[in-house]
Amino acid sequence: MAETTRSGFPIGQPTTPVGGFPGMGGTATPAPAASDATMAAAPTEEPKTAPVEVPPSSPSVPAPHATSGAVSRRKSGDTWWERVRFEVTDAVTSGSLSERLIRASSAVEAPITTGRRIVILGTAGGAASTTVAALMAKLLGGIRQEPVIAVDATDLSGNLLRYLGASQTALLTDLMQQFRTQPVRTLPDSVKNAAACGNHVFAAGRADVPALADAPIGLQEWTDVSSTLSRFMAVTVVDGGASPLSRHAAALLGTAHAVVLVSPPGNPEAAKLASLQESLGTSFPDVHQVAVVVRSRQNHEAALSDGVLPYDRHLASGSSLQLSRLGSRTRIAATELTGKALMAANRA
């Protein structure tokens, strides 16, 4: 922790950003070699750096994503034809898509004064709130090069850690107990019971809680935990699940700076989203909202649409998330969403 960023958060040794865009040739408009914005477009495997040492998990606790042959089944987000189509489109439009990615990355790099807290809520089961939370955490850690923690507060805890590629389990209850009983003075103290996911990203989940309806997080308890995390983390990303009007979600929103509402496509879902936005706006007027529609299947729409995360084969595979394998349009849309959410949190 010998280095301090513009926002004052201690970080480890940053990696050297690499320019370019996955699947693109020489038609892309290059970013300056020293710009952090190109981190969102690195075609190589993500560096597996971590700013602190995290104790290994007990041998009796299995890794949350231990599946044989998972790596061999991973797919690139784009097909060969989609990559060619993207390159042609970017060439015809004089690199406008590459410039769009760089602008979105700049928004993710925006300076912050204190740790920001962003809650992800799905409007329905299977809306992909966990996928969005994992994407945002990966992009925030990779682009900002500052510590970010992702908290799985759903009743299906374990999925977020698996998507993030955590090498060990990390129980949120252990983290809470540590904060209540032990002094937390440094970054290593704050992630002692969190899982290191590489690239400045840490994670913790509620895998030991069978159902949130039986044991929701209390407002005061979560206030204490989230405020402690915000002392050391640039951003705390919380996957709140698919019960946005529950008492559990209310506790999470009680300390949030912004909320990302994740919805499936379709007219009925759009009406439900609008109603939910109105309800949350009344109950939590200080929590700024960002909405995103996540497509669950391939369609013939090639253009990027604001507020829409396109279908992606890599995300649909359910394997641990690798930014280098995302489809080109998915990378742009996810980076823009992350930048919007951080801007919304900064306005709080």
Summary of the structure (lengths in Angstrom):
residues: 348
radius of gyration: 19.1
end to end distance: 28.3
largest distance: 60.0
contacts: 1202
relative contact order: 0.19
helix: 39%
strand: 13%
